[in-house]
Amino acid sequence: MSPGISITPPMPPERVREIAASFDLRALPADFYANPYPVYALLRETEPVKRMPDGSYFLTRYADLVNVYRDAQNFSSDKKVEFTPKYGAGSALLEHHTTSLVFNDPPLHTRVRKLIMGALTRRAIAEMEPGLVALVDGLLDGIEQEGDGDLIEDFASAIPVEIIGNLLGVPHEDRAPLRGWSLAILGALEPKLTPEQEALGNSSVSEFTAYLKTLVAHRRQHPGDPEHDVLTRLIQGENKDSPGGLGAGERLSESELLQNCVFILNAGHETTTNLIGNALVALQEWPEEKAALLAKMESLSSDAAALEAAMSTAVDEFLRFESSNQLGNRRALRACEVGGVPLEEGALVTLCIGAANRDSAQFANADVLQLTRENNRHLAFGFGIHQCAGLSLARLEGRIAIGRFLRRFPSYRLTAAPVRGGRARFRGFLHAPFGV
């Protein structure tokens, strides 16, 4: 199968070798951001457990990532040791990223995940579908009226902000800053942080938590339905007698409550935006896959269950092929070994999800987009106790958004080169102008 229009530029072999030889997450060149996969492939073949200049380790093999994900006894997700010098003691960014669900171990991780999952049950997510369909169709109506738009600004980014705003019960009139806050806070997770990113990240955490204090105070006085309102569920989790309550000694502190509300927005916003945007751009590069998907959608239009299954399979392949979140992190709690390489106690480890999801030892034709790929055990949502709590919601958003977009605009085309986000951790686009 041959690609269509060129959006992801090829990288000459000599350039691949040059970047791989001196690979450093803190000094990545522009052409790496455009297409990191050839470098990942060479590292997988030659140095799958790569010692980087700062002494940390970079893992690119699928099997090695799974082994680390599984080994919570030897590898910690707690980032206080690494983030304290990065952000500075007492900073807003430090408080946020060391209190949120993703960068913590049990028992905090267990307490918060239990409360979030209680509002993301299968039934609760199914009940979101009609509202999601209405939201997507409204965005498509606006695009159709204009005749063109931006896949990211006018479509992909608008969906998760609304869905998560609904989950937290954020009034519609208050949602305008959410995307900017999220981009700034997540941007501060990049391996190399500029003073501008740091300042914007700190101010965004401070502004968001200040807003949330007011929202939390109001919700305590006027609680929502804990079966659907995550914020109400987090608040009521403080009460051991509430449904889903945690019990005495396990209640969330004020900081834990606020920072994990920030996390819920961040975790579901950019990754879902990237899923939708990456998918629609990838279909421009792989027109045969696009044509086959459209044909399947047409043939299954009268069989809702089969159509849902086909679109779910396609969404998982988009997640594998262009993982929204490319990097994860762990710290070795004691001396141990990964992939035959000994690690010292305290060693920092970067798990390259983007590389593992292109590992030919796990995926046949790993560098080819195959929307009918079966048994697709990708790592886009992580693995083990830290697997993404919102993965079912993300899959629903991807399935509805991509499917309804293609049904409405089967002949859409990019009208200018899309602009990538220019980040190593989160892979997506800032802009992708298109016409219908």
C-alpha positions in Angstrom: 0.0 0.0 0.0 1.4 3.4 -1.0 1.0 6.6 0.9 -0.9 9.6 -0.7 0.1 13.2 -0.2 3.3 13.7 1.8 2.7 15.3 5.2 5.2 13.3 7.3 8.5 14.0 5.5 11.0 11.1 5.0 14.3 11.3 6.8 17.6 10.4 5.0 19.4 7.4 6.6 22.5 9.4 7.4 20.4 12.0 9.2 18.6 9.2 11.2 22.0 7.8 12.3 23.2 11.3 13.3 20.2 12.0 15.5 20.2 8.5 17.0 23.9 8.6 17.8 23.6 11.8 20.0 19.9 11.2 21.0 18.9 13.7 23.7 15.4 14.6 24.6 16.6 18.0 25.8 18.1 18.9 22.4 15.8 17.5 19.7 16.1 19.0 16.2 13.1 20.3 14.2 13.2 17.4 11.7 12.9 14.9 14.5 9.6 16.5 15.6 8.3 16.3 12.0 9.0 12.5 11.8 10.5 10.8 14.9 9.7 7.2 13.8 12.9 6.5 11.7 15.0 7.5 14.7 12.9 5.4 17.1 13.3 2.4 14.7 17.1 2.7 14.6 17.2 3.0 18.4 15.0 -0.1 18.8 17.5 -2.0 16.6 20.8 -0.7 18.0 20.2 0.7 21.5 16.7 -0.2 22.7 17.7 0.8 26.3 19.5 4.1 25.4 21.5 5.9 28.0 21.0 9.6 27.4 23.4 12.5 28.3 21.6 13.3 31.5 22.0 9.7 32.7 18.4 8.6 32.2 17.3 5.7 30.0 15.1 5.8 26.9 13.2 2.6 26.1 11.8 1.9 22.6 10.9 -1.8 22.5 7.3 -2.9 23.1 8.2 -5.8 25.4 10.4 -3.6 27.6 7.7 -1.1 28.0 5.2 -3.8 29.0 7.6 -5.2 31.5 8.2 -1.8 33.2 4.5 -1.1 33.2 3.8 -4.4 34.9 6.6 -4.0 37.5 5.1 -1.5 40.0 7.3 -3.0 42.7 10.5 -1.8 41.0 9.3 1.2 39.1 7.5 4.3 40.5 5.4 6.9 38.7 6.0 9.4 41.5 7.8 12.4 39.9 8.7 14.5 43.0 12.4 13.7 42.7 12.6 14.7 39.1 10.1 17.6 39.1 11.3 19.5 42.2 14.5 20.8 40.5 12.7 21.2 37.2 9.9 23.5 38.5 11.3 24.7 41.8 10.0 24.1 45.3 6.7 25.8 46.0 5.8 26.4 42.4 2.3 25.9 41.0 3.5 23.5 38.4 5.3 21.4 41.0 2.2 21.2 43.2 0.0 20.2 40.2 2.2 17.6 38.5 3.2 15.9 41.8 -0.4 15.7 43.1 -2.2 14.6 39.9 -3.2 11.0 39.3 -0.7 10.1 36.6 2.4 11.0 38.5 1.7 9.2 41.7 1.7 5.7 43.1 -0.8 4.1 45.4 -2.4 5.0 47.7 -3.2 8.5 46.2 -3.4 7.0 42.7 -5.8 4.3 44.0 -8.1 6.8 45.8 -8.4 9.2 42.9 -8.8 6.6 40.2 -11.6 4.9 42.2 -13.6 8.1 42.3 -13.0 9.0 38.6 -13.8 5.5 37.4 -17.1 5.6 39.4 -18.3 8.4 37.1 -17.0 6.7 33.9 -18.9 3.5 34.0 -20.0 1.8 30.8 -23.6 3.0 31.4 -22.5 6.6 32.1 -20.4 6.7 28.9 -23.2 5.2 26.8 -25.5 7.9 28.1 -23.1 10.5 26.8 -23.4 9.4 23.2 -26.5 11.4 22.2 -25.0 14.6 23.5 -21.7 13.9 21.8 -23.5 13.2 18.5 -25.4 16.5 18.8 -22.1 18.4 19.6 -20.3 16.9 16.6 -23.2 17.5 14.2 -23.4 21.1 15.4 -19.7 21.6 14.6 -20.1 19.9 11.2 -23.1 22.2 10.4 -20.9 25.2 11.0 -18.1 23.8 8.8 -20.6 23.0 6.1 -22.0 26.5 6.1 -18.5 28.0 5.8 -17.3 25.5 3.2 -13.9 25.2 4.9 -12.2 25.3 8.3 -9.4 24.0 10.5 -9.5 20.4 11.5 -8.0 21.3 14.9 -9.5 24.7 15.9 -12.9 24.2 14.3 -13.4 20.5 15.1 -11.0 18.3 17.0 -10.2 20.6 19.9 -13.8 21.7 20.5 -15.0 18.2 21.3 -13.1 17.2 24.4 -13.3 20.6 26.0 -17.1 20.3 25.9 -17.2 16.7 27.0 -14.8 17.3 30.0 -16.6 20.6 30.8 -19.8 18.6 31.1 -18.1 15.9 33.3 -16.8 18.6 35.7 -20.0 20.7 35.4 -18.2 23.8 34.2 -20.7 26.3 33.0 -20.6 27.0 29.3 -19.8 30.6 29.8 -16.7 29.7 31.8 -15.1 27.3 29.3 -13.2 29.7 27.0 -9.9 29.6 29.0 -9.9 25.8 29.4 -8.0 24.9 26.2 -5.3 27.5 26.8 -4.8 26.5 30.3 -4.5 22.8 29.3 -2.0 23.5 26.5 0.2 25.6 28.8 0.2 23.1 31.7 0.9 20.1 29.4 3.5 22.1 27.5 5.5 22.4 30.7 6.0 18.7 30.7 8.3 18.9 27.7 11.8 17.5 28.5 13.4 21.0 27.9 11.4 23.8 29.4 11.8 27.4 28.2 11.3 30.3 30.7 8.3 31.3 28.7 6.7 27.8 29.0 7.5 27.7 32.7 5.9 31.1 33.4 2.8 30.3 31.3 2.4 26.9 32.9 2.7 28.3 36.5 0.2 31.1 35.8 -2.2 28.6 34.1 -2.2 26.3 37.1 -2.8 29.2 39.4 -5.6 30.7 37.4 -7.3 27.3 36.9 -7.1 26.3 40.6 -8.4 29.7 41.6 -11.4 29.2 39.3 -11.9 25.7 40.6 -12.0 26.8 44.3 -15.1 28.9 43.4 -16.6 26.1 41.4 -16.0 23.5 44.2 -17.5 25.8 46.8 -20.6 26.2 44.7 -20.9 22.4 44.0 -20.6 21.7 47.7 -23.7 23.8 48.2 -25.4 22.5 45.0 -24.2 19.0 44.3 -24.8 17.4 40.9 -25.5 13.7 40.1 -22.4 11.8 41.2 -23.2 9.1 38.6 -22.3 11.6 35.9 -20.6 14.6 37.6 -17.0 13.8 38.3 -16.5 16.9 40.5 -19.5 16.1 42.7 -18.1 12.5 43.0 -14.7 13.8 44.0 -16.2 16.1 46.6 -18.6 13.5 48.0 -15.7 11.0 48.1 -14.6 13.1 51.1 -17.6 11.7 53.0 -17.3 8.0 53.9 -21.1 7.7 54.0 -21.6 9.0 50.4 -22.0 6.5 47.5 -18.5 5.6 46.4 -17.1 7.4 49.5 -13.5 6.6 50.4 -13.8 6.3 54.2 -11.9 8.1 57.0 -8.2 8.5 56.4 -8.6 8.2 52.7 -10.3 11.5 51.9 -8.8 13.8 49.3 -7.1 16.9 50.6 -8.1 20.3 49.1 -5.0 20.3 46.9 -5.6 16.7 45.8 -9.2 17.6 44.8 -8.3 20.8 42.9 -5.2 19.4 41.1 -7.0 16.2 40.0 -9.8 18.3 38.5 -7.0 20.1 36.5 -5.6 16.7 35.6 -9.0 15.5 34.3 -9.2 18.4 31.8 -5.6 17.9 30.8 -5.7 14.2 30.4 -8.7 14.1 28.2 -8.2 17.3 26.2 -5.1 17.3 24.2 -4.8 13.5 23.8 -8.4 13.3 22.3 -7.8 16.4 20.2 -4.7 14.7 18.8 -6.5 11.4 18.2 -9.1 13.1 16.0 -6.7 15.5 14.3 -4.0 12.9 13.6 -6.6 10.5 12.2 -8.1 12.9 9.8 -4.7 14.1 8.6 -3.4 10.5 8.3 -6.3 9.6 6.0 -5.0 12.2 3.6 -1.7 10.4 3.5 -3.3 7.0 3.2 -6.1 7.4 0.6 -6.5 3.7 0.0 -7.3 3.2 3.7 -9.6 6.2 3.6 -11.5 4.8 0.6 -11.7 1.3 2.2 -13.0 2.8 5.4 -15.7 4.8 3.6 -16.7 1.7 1.7 -17.0 -0.3 4.9 -19.0 2.5 6.5 -21.4 2.5 3.6 -21.8 -1.3 3.5 -22.5 -1.4 7.3 -24.8 1.6 7.4 -27.8 -0.6 8.3 -25.9 -2.6 10.9 -25.2 -0.3 13.9 -23.3 -2.9 15.9 -21.0 -4.0 13.1 -20.4 -0.3 12.1 -19.5 0.5 15.7 -17.1 -2.4 15.8 -15.4 -1.4 12.5 -15.0 2.2 13.6 -13.6 1.1 17.0 -11.0 -1.0 15.2 -10.1 1.9 13.1 -9.8 4.2 16.1 -7.4 1.8 17.8 -5.2 1.7 14.7 -5.1 5.5 14.6 -4.0 5.5 18.2 -1.3 2.9 17.5 0.0 4.6 14.3 0.2 8.1 15.7 0.1 7.9 19.4 -1.4 11.0 20.9 0.9 10.7 24.0 4.3 9.5 22.9 6.2 9.4 26.2 5.8 8.0 29.7 8.1 8.1 32.7 9.2 5.8 35.6 11.8 5.9 38.3 13.7 2.7 39.4 13.0 2.2 43.1 16.0 -0.2 43.4 18.7 -1.6 41.2 17.1 -3.8 38.6 17.3 -4.8 34.9 15.4 -3.9 31.7 16.0 -5.6 28.4 19.2 -7.1 29.7 20.6 -3.7 30.8 21.2 -3.1 34.5 19.6 0.1 36.0 20.9 1.7 39.2 18.5 2.6 42.0 16.9 6.0 41.3 17.4 5.7 37.5 15.0 7.8 35.5 13.3 5.9 32.6 11.4 7.3 29.6 9.0 4.9 28.0 8.6 5.7 24.4 5.0 4.8 23.6 5.3 6.1 20.0 8.3 3.8 19.4 6.7 0.7 21.0 3.6 1.1 19.0 5.7 0.8 15.8 7.7 -2.2 17.0 7.7 -4.8 14.2 8.2 -7.5 16.9 4.7 -6.8 18.1 2.9 -5.4 15.0 3.2 -6.7 11.4 3.8 -3.9 8.9 4.2 -1.6 11.9 4.9 1.5 9.8 1.7 1.0 7.7 -1.7 2.3 8.6 -4.1 -0.7 8.5 -7.5 0.3 9.7 -8.7 -3.3 9.9 -5.8 -4.4 12.1 -7.0 -7.1 14.6 -5.6 -8.0 18.0 -4.2 -4.4 18.2 -2.7 -4.3 21.7 -1.2 -0.9 21.4 0.1 1.1 24.4 -1.5 4.5 23.6 -3.5 4.3 26.8 -0.6 2.9 28.8 -0.7 -0.5 30.6 -1.2 -1.9 34.0 -2.4 0.1 37.1 -1.8 3.4 35.3 -3.8 2.5 32.1 -5.8 5.6 31.1 -9.0 5.8 33.3 -10.8 7.6 30.4 -9.9 5.2 27.6 -13.6 4.2 26.9 -14.6 7.8 26.7 -11.7 8.7 24.4 -12.6 5.8 22.1 -16.2 6.9 22.0 -15.2 10.5 21.2 -12.9 9.3 18.4 -15.4 6.9 16.9 -18.2 9.4 16.8 -16.1 12.4 15.7 -14.2 10.6 12.9 -17.1 8.6 11.7 -19.6 11.5 11.5 -16.9 13.8 9.9 -16.2 11.2 7.2 -19.9 10.6 6.5 -20.5 14.3 6.1 -17.4 15.3 4.3 -16.0 12.1 2.5 -14.1 14.3 -0.1 -12.5 16.7 2.4 -9.0 17.8 1.5 -6.2 19.7 3.2 -5.8 23.2 1.7 -2.4 24.0 3.3 0.3 22.1 5.0 -0.7 21.2 8.5 1.3 22.7 11.4 2.6 20.2 14.0 2.6 21.1 17.7 6.4 20.8 17.9 6.5 18.7 21.0 8.0 15.4 21.9 5.6 14.1 24.5 2.3 15.0 22.8 2.1 14.4 19.1 -0.5 16.3 17.2 -1.2 19.4 15.1 -1.9 23.0 16.0 -3.5 23.8 12.6 -4.8 21.7 9.6 -6.7 23.9 7.2 -9.1 22.0 4.9 -12.0 22.4 2.5 -15.0 20.2 1.9 
